[in-house]
């Protein structure tokens, strides 16, 4: 790909000079044309080229300046991003080095801990190992008597009138009318 010129106005001048050369050739062709129809067509084409050139000369500098401003802004943002990238890469490198140091020091600490002898289990201070005596166990009969009752529980002889529904309880007979009044009178006293 061909390298673009850095100055767009120089490129525009080259473009217009090439256009001037083409216009010169067309004017010569119009002078040497044999028919009036060809001459009129070439002169109309030359008029179109002149009007288009005038519009280009009026609008292209503004377009080039706006494009140059956008390009300068993009280059400034790119430079800021490049600076941020360099900072981030430097931070990542320092973090990588610190992590490597931490890993190395951790491995060394683990190796040192493996080489150390394990400390003996601490013994209670109130007993001496040579005077230790296991407590005497009770006979099995004592445990059995303590866990099992001496006699089986007695089943109730009265009908079961309350509790869970699956316990087969019976309905309670209605109380006598005098008993209800007597209970209420006792409560009021």
Buried (B, 14 or more C-beta within 10 A) or exposed (E): EEEEEEEBEEBBEEEBEEBEEEBEEBEEBBEEBEEEEEBEEBBEBBEEBEEEBEEBEEEBEEEBEEEEEEEEEEEEEEEEEEEEEEEEEEEEEEEEEEEEEEEEEEEEEEEEEEEEEEEEEEEEEEEEEEEEEEEEEEEEEEEEEEEEEEEEEEEEEEEEEEEEEEEEEEEEEEEEEEEEEEEEEEEEE
